[in-house]
Amino acid sequence: MSTNLMLHEPPNALRLITQAYTSLLIIGFALLPTQFIAYLYFQQDPALKFEDHLFHEFAIAVATLEGCSSHM
């Protein structure tokens, strides 16, 4: 008994469509951060600012300690 299977290649048109779709998905996901940045740039009021230096220093300290503890 032979277990050889004959696999057929998909038509060139189908391969071209799937490659184009894959490329569009990759480009779309790559540009997703740009869409968020553009949204914030165009929708945010420039007069609104939030500055909290103490919170920023605390966040950096927590991130540093977390990075150090993951290497131990």
N, CA, C and O atoms as CSV, one atom per row, in Angstrom:
chain,resi,resn,atom,element,x,y,z
A,1,MET,N,N,0.847,-1.173,0.000
A,1,MET,CA,C,0.000,0.000,0.000
A,1,MET,C,C,0.895,1.239,0.000
A,1,MET,O,O,1.853,1.316,0.769
A,2,SER,N,N,0.592,2.176,-0.834
A,2,SER,CA,C,1.394,3.383,-0.970
A,2,SER,C,C,0.749,4.522,-0.181
A,2,SER,O,O,-0.470,4.689,-0.202
A,3,THR,N,N,1.573,5.297,0.511
A,3,THR,CA,C,1.064,6.436,1.286
A,3,THR,C,C,1.417,7.762,0.634
A,3,THR,O,O,1.340,8.810,1.275
A,4,ASN,N,N,1.799,7.724,-0.616
A,4,ASN,CA,C,2.145,8.954,-1.320
A,4,ASN,C,C,0.884,9.765,-1.593
A,4,ASN,O,O,-0.100,9.247,-2.121
A,5,LEU,N,N,0.928,11.022,-1.233
A,5,LEU,CA,C,-0.186,11.916,-1.504
A,5,LEU,C,C,0.247,12.928,-2.539
A,5,LEU,O,O,1.373,13.425,-2.506
A,6,MET,N,N,-0.631,13.224,-3.436
A,6,MET,CA,C,-0.313,14.209,-4.450
A,6,MET,C,C,-0.953,15.530,-4.038
A,6,MET,O,O,-2.176,15.643,-3.969
A,7,LEU,N,N,-0.121,16.516,-3.769
A,7,LEU,CA,C,-0.618,17.828,-3.382
A,7,LEU,C,C,-0.595,18.733,-4.595
A,7,LEU,O,O,0.379,18.769,-5.347
A,8,HIS,N,N,-1.668,19.453,-4.770
A,8,HIS,CA,C,-1.763,20.360,-5.902
A,8,HIS,C,C,-1.477,21.776,-5.433
A,8,HIS,O,O,-1.948,22.207,-4.381
A,9,GLU,N,N,-0.708,22.479,-6.220
A,9,GLU,CA,C,-0.413,23.885,-5.925
A,9,GLU,C,C,-1.662,24.723,-6.184
A,9,GLU,O,O,-2.402,24.450,-7.129
A,10,PRO,N,N,-1.907,25.746,-5.351
A,10,PRO,CA,C,-3.044,26.622,-5.636
A,10,PRO,C,C,-2.775,27.438,-6.905
A,10,PRO,O,O,-1.620,27.642,-7.278
A,11,PRO,N,N,-3.806,27.890,-7.547
A,11,PRO,CA,C,-3.604,28.703,-8.755
A,11,PRO,C,C,-2.829,29.982,-8.427
A,11,PRO,O,O,-2.858,30.473,-7.299
A,12,ASN,N,N,-2.141,30.503,-9.432
A,12,ASN,CA,C,-1.331,31.706,-9.242
A,12,ASN,C,C,-2.166,32.890,-8.782
A,12,ASN,O,O,-1.698,33.697,-7.979
A,13,ALA,N,N,-3.384,33.008,-9.274
A,13,ALA,CA,C,-4.245,34.128,-8.877
A,13,ALA,C,C,-4.561,34.067,-7.386
A,13,ALA,O,O,-4.529,35.085,-6.695
A,14,LEU,N,N,-4.864,32.876,-6.901
A,14,LEU,CA,C,-5.168,32.717,-5.475
A,14,LEU,C,C,-3.944,33.031,-4.628
A,14,LEU,O,O,-4.063,33.677,-3.587
A,15,ARG,N,N,-2.772,32.584,-5.057
A,15,ARG,CA,C,-1.537,32.870,-4.324
A,15,ARG,C,C,-1.271,34.377,-4.293
A,15,ARG,O,O,-0.862,34.917,-3.265
A,16,LEU,N,N,-1.503,35.045,-5.411
A,16,LEU,CA,C,-1.289,36.484,-5.488
A,16,LEU,C,C,-2.244,37.232,-4.556
A,16,LEU,O,O,-1.843,38.183,-3.885
A,17,ILE,N,N,-3.495,36.805,-4.516
A,17,ILE,CA,C,-4.488,37.456,-3.643
A,17,ILE,C,C,-4.125,37.263,-2.173
A,17,ILE,O,O,-4.199,38.207,-1.387
A,18,THR,N,N,-3.735,36.045,-1.800
A,18,THR,CA,C,-3.402,35.806,-0.390
A,18,THR,C,C,-2.126,36.538,0.019
A,18,THR,O,O,-2.027,37.009,1.152
A,19,GLN,N,N,-1.156,36.643,-0.875
A,19,GLN,CA,C,0.062,37.394,-0.555
A,19,GLN,C,C,-0.238,38.878,-0.409
A,19,GLN,O,O,0.315,39.538,0.471
A,20,ALA,N,N,-1.114,39.412,-1.267
A,20,ALA,CA,C,-1.487,40.826,-1.161
A,20,ALA,C,C,-2.236,41.075,0.142
A,20,ALA,O,O,-1.996,42.081,0.809
A,21,TYR,N,N,-3.148,40.166,0.516
A,21,TYR,CA,C,-3.897,40.304,1.757
A,21,TYR,C,C,-2.960,40.247,2.962
A,21,TYR,O,O,-3.103,41.034,3.898
A,22,THR,N,N,-2.013,39.332,2.941
A,22,THR,CA,C,-1.047,39.225,4.030
A,22,THR,C,C,-0.216,40.500,4.148
A,22,THR,O,O,0.025,40.995,5.250
A,23,SER,N,N,0.217,41.022,3.010
A,23,SER,CA,C,1.001,42.261,3.025
A,23,SER,C,C,0.191,43.428,3.576
A,23,SER,O,O,0.707,44.236,4.348
A,24,LEU,N,N,-1.077,43.516,3.181
A,24,LEU,CA,C,-1.927,44.594,3.700
A,24,LEU,C,C,-2.139,44.468,5.203
A,24,LEU,O,O,-2.157,45.477,5.909
A,25,LEU,N,N,-2.300,43.248,5.701
A,25,LEU,CA,C,-2.441,43.054,7.149
A,25,LEU,C,C,-1.182,43.485,7.886
A,25,LEU,O,O,-1.265,44.157,8.914
A,26,ILE,N,N,-0.035,43.109,7.379
A,26,ILE,CA,C,1.236,43.474,8.022
A,26,ILE,C,C,1.403,44.991,8.031
A,26,ILE,O,O,1.784,45.574,9.046
A,27,ILE,N,N,1.115,45.627,6.896
A,27,ILE,CA,C,1.229,47.086,6.822
A,27,ILE,C,C,0.236,47.746,7.772
A,27,ILE,O,O,0.577,48.714,8.452
A,28,GLY,N,N,-0.987,47.228,7.823
A,28,GLY,CA,C,-2.001,47.791,8.719
A,28,GLY,C,C,-1.594,47.711,10.183
A,28,GLY,O,O,-1.751,48.678,10.928
A,29,PHE,N,N,-1.072,46.560,10.595
A,29,PHE,CA,C,-0.640,46.424,11.987
A,29,PHE,C,C,0.602,47.267,12.272
A,29,PHE,O,O,0.764,47.773,13.382
A,30,ALA,N,N,1.477,47.420,11.280
A,30,ALA,CA,C,2.676,48.238,11.473
A,30,ALA,C,C,2.310,49.710,11.631
A,30,ALA,O,O,2.989,50.441,12.353
A,31,LEU,N,N,1.254,50.150,10.970
A,31,LEU,CA,C,0.856,51.560,11.030
A,31,LEU,C,C,-0.132,51.862,12.157
A,31,LEU,O,O,-0.534,53.013,12.330
A,32,LEU,N,N,-0.520,50.863,12.913
A,32,LEU,CA,C,-1.477,51.076,13.994
A,32,LEU,C,C,-1.001,52.108,15.018
A,32,LEU,O,O,-1.800,52.960,15.406
A,33,PRO,N,N,0.257,52.083,15.479
A,33,PRO,CA,C,0.691,53.130,16.412
A,33,PRO,C,C,0.613,54.528,15.802
A,33,PRO,O,O,0.342,55.500,16.508
A,34,THR,N,N,0.849,54.632,14.502
A,34,THR,CA,C,0.759,55.931,13.833
A,34,THR,C,C,-0.664,56.467,13.895
A,34,THR,O,O,-0.875,57.671,14.047
A,35,GLN,N,N,-1.629,55.581,13.779
A,35,GLN,CA,C,-3.025,56.004,13.858
A,35,GLN,C,C,-3.347,56.544,15.251
A,35,GLN,O,O,-4.068,57.534,15.375
A,36,PHE,N,N,-2.830,55.920,16.279
A,36,PHE,CA,C,-3.059,56.407,17.644
A,36,PHE,C,C,-2.390,57.759,17.867
A,36,PHE,O,O,-2.965,58.654,18.485
A,37,ILE,N,N,-1.180,57.896,17.361
A,37,ILE,CA,C,-0.468,59.167,17.506
A,37,ILE,C,C,-1.200,60.278,16.767
A,37,ILE,O,O,-1.336,61.385,17.288
A,38,ALA,N,N,-1.669,59.994,15.565
A,38,ALA,CA,C,-2.410,60.993,14.791
A,38,ALA,C,C,-3.701,61.366,15.500
A,38,ALA,O,O,-4.079,62.537,15.518
A,39,TYR,N,N,-4.380,60.393,16.082
A,39,TYR,CA,C,-5.611,60.679,16.827
A,39,TYR,C,C,-5.326,61.630,17.984
A,39,TYR,O,O,-6.035,62.618,18.171
A,40,LEU,N,N,-4.297,61.330,18.753
A,40,LEU,CA,C,-3.969,62.198,19.880
A,40,LEU,C,C,-3.538,63.584,19.408
A,40,LEU,O,O,-3.880,64.589,20.031
A,41,TYR,N,N,-2.796,63.637,18.317
A,41,TYR,CA,C,-2.307,64.920,17.813
A,41,TYR,C,C,-3.468,65.812,17.368
A,41,TYR,O,O,-3.475,67.010,17.650
A,42,PHE,N,N,-4.435,65.236,16.682
A,42,PHE,CA,C,-5.519,66.043,16.129
A,42,PHE,C,C,-6.687,66.233,17.096
A,42,PHE,O,O,-7.437,67.197,16.943
A,43,GLN,N,N,-6.871,65.363,18.077
A,43,GLN,CA,C,-8.031,65.429,18.958
A,43,GLN,C,C,-7.730,66.018,20.334
A,43,GLN,O,O,-8.654,66.421,21.041
A,44,GLN,N,N,-6.477,66.076,20.720
A,44,GLN,CA,C,-6.140,66.545,22.063
A,44,GLN,C,C,-6.022,68.063,22.075
A,44,GLN,O,O,-5.484,68.668,21.147
A,45,ASP,N,N,-6.527,68.660,23.130
A,45,ASP,CA,C,-6.428,70.105,23.309
A,45,ASP,C,C,-5.002,70.439,23.751
A,45,ASP,O,O,-4.550,69.930,24.777
A,46,PRO,N,N,-4.285,71.278,23.005
A,46,PRO,CA,C,-2.894,71.586,23.369
A,46,PRO,C,C,-2.765,72.289,24.717
A,46,PRO,O,O,-1.701,72.245,25.335
A,47,ALA,N,N,-3.832,72.936,25.179
A,47,ALA,CA,C,-3.757,73.637,26.455
A,47,ALA,C,C,-3.748,72.665,27.638
A,47,ALA,O,O,-3.344,73.029,28.742
A,48,LEU,N,N,-4.194,71.430,27.402
A,48,LEU,CA,C,-4.230,70.456,28.489
A,48,LEU,C,C,-2.848,69.819,28.643
A,48,LEU,O,O,-2.325,69.200,27.716
A,49,LYS,N,N,-2.281,69.982,29.810
A,49,LYS,CA,C,-0.988,69.370,30.106
A,49,LYS,C,C,-1.070,68.736,31.478
A,49,LYS,O,O,-1.697,69.271,32.393
A,50,PHE,N,N,-0.429,67.593,31.605
A,50,PHE,CA,C,-0.380,66.921,32.894
A,50,PHE,C,C,1.078,66.681,33.208
A,50,PHE,O,O,1.747,65.887,32.547
A,51,GLU,N,N,1.558,67.361,34.207
A,51,GLU,CA,C,2.944,67.190,34.618
A,51,GLU,C,C,2.964,66.793,36.078
A,51,GLU,O,O,2.503,67.534,36.947
A,52,ASP,N,N,3.492,65.639,36.330
A,52,ASP,CA,C,3.630,65.157,37.688
A,52,ASP,C,C,4.993,64.476,37.782
A,52,ASP,O,O,5.125,63.276,37.539
A,53,HIS,N,N,5.991,65.260,38.136
A,53,HIS,CA,C,7.359,64.751,38.134
A,53,HIS,C,C,7.566,63.666,39.184
A,53,HIS,O,O,8.330,62.727,38.961
A,54,LEU,N,N,6.895,63.786,40.319
A,54,LEU,CA,C,7.043,62.773,41.359
A,54,LEU,C,C,6.520,61.420,40.867
A,54,LEU,O,O,7.154,60.389,41.091
A,55,PHE,N,N,5.377,61.426,40.206
A,55,PHE,CA,C,4.831,60.176,39.668
A,55,PHE,C,C,5.790,59.584,38.636
A,55,PHE,O,O,5.989,58.370,38.601
A,56,HIS,N,N,6.377,60.421,37.807
A,56,HIS,CA,C,7.298,59.950,36.779
A,56,HIS,C,C,8.528,59.312,37.412
A,56,HIS,O,O,8.974,58.256,36.964
A,57,GLU,N,N,9.071,59.927,38.430
A,57,GLU,CA,C,10.227,59.355,39.122
A,57,GLU,C,C,9.858,58.031,39.792
A,57,GLU,O,O,10.653,57.091,39.778
A,58,PHE,N,N,8.683,57.950,40.368
A,58,PHE,CA,C,8.219,56.711,40.994
A,58,PHE,C,C,8.063,55.610,39.941
A,58,PHE,O,O,8.461,54.469,40.174
A,59,ALA,N,N,7.493,55.944,38.799
A,59,ALA,CA,C,7.297,54.954,37.736
A,59,ALA,C,C,8.641,54.442,37.224
A,59,ALA,O,O,8.780,53.250,36.951
A,60,ILE,N,N,9.620,55.313,37.092
A,60,ILE,CA,C,10.949,54.888,36.650
A,60,ILE,C,C,11.593,53.978,37.698
A,60,ILE,O,O,12.230,52.984,37.352
A,61,ALA,N,N,11.429,54.316,38.969
A,61,ALA,CA,C,11.992,53.481,40.033
A,61,ALA,C,C,11.357,52.089,40.026
A,61,ALA,O,O,12.057,51.086,40.162
A,62,VAL,N,N,10.045,52.030,39.870
A,62,VAL,CA,C,9.356,50.733,39.843
A,62,VAL,C,C,9.826,49.916,38.634
A,62,VAL,O,O,10.082,48.718,38.759
A,63,ALA,N,N,9.940,50.556,37.468
A,63,ALA,CA,C,10.380,49.843,36.268
A,63,ALA,C,C,11.812,49.350,36.425
A,63,ALA,O,O,12.143,48.255,35.970
A,64,THR,N,N,12.667,50.149,37.065
A,64,THR,CA,C,14.051,49.736,37.283
A,64,THR,C,C,14.114,48.547,38.230
A,64,THR,O,O,14.840,47.585,37.982
A,65,LEU,N,N,13.353,48.616,39.311
A,65,LEU,CA,C,13.349,47.486,40.255
A,65,LEU,C,C,12.770,46.232,39.615
A,65,LEU,O,O,13.246,45.125,39.869
A,66,GLU,N,N,11.768,46.397,38.806
A,66,GLU,CA,C,11.185,45.241,38.125
A,66,GLU,C,C,12.198,44.629,37.153
A,66,GLU,O,O,12.302,43.407,37.046
A,67,GLY,N,N,12.937,45.477,36.451
A,67,GLY,CA,C,13.949,44.970,35.531
A,67,GLY,C,C,15.067,44.254,36.267
A,67,GLY,O,O,15.573,43.234,35.799
A,68,CYS,N,N,15.457,44.793,37.431
A,68,CYS,CA,C,16.522,44.148,38.209
A,68,CYS,C,C,16.058,42.830,38.788
A,68,CYS,O,O,16.833,41.874,38.832
A,69,SER,N,N,14.814,42.751,39.233
A,69,SER,CA,C,14.330,41.533,39.873
A,69,SER,C,C,14.105,40.424,38.846
A,69,SER,O,O,14.141,39.248,39.207
A,70,SER,N,N,13.873,40.763,37.580
A,70,SER,CA,C,13.640,39.703,36.596
A,70,SER,C,C,14.953,39.051,36.174
A,70,SER,O,O,14.927,37.964,35.595
A,71,HIS,N,N,16.092,39.671,36.440
A,71,HIS,CA,C,17.378,39.094,36.077
A,71,HIS,C,C,17.976,38.262,37.201
A,71,HIS,O,O,19.021,37.637,37.016
A,72,MET,N,N,17.345,38.244,38.340
A,72,MET,CA,C,17.876,37.479,39.475
A,72,MET,C,C,17.395,36.060,39.463
A,72,MET,O,O,17.747,35.281,40.348
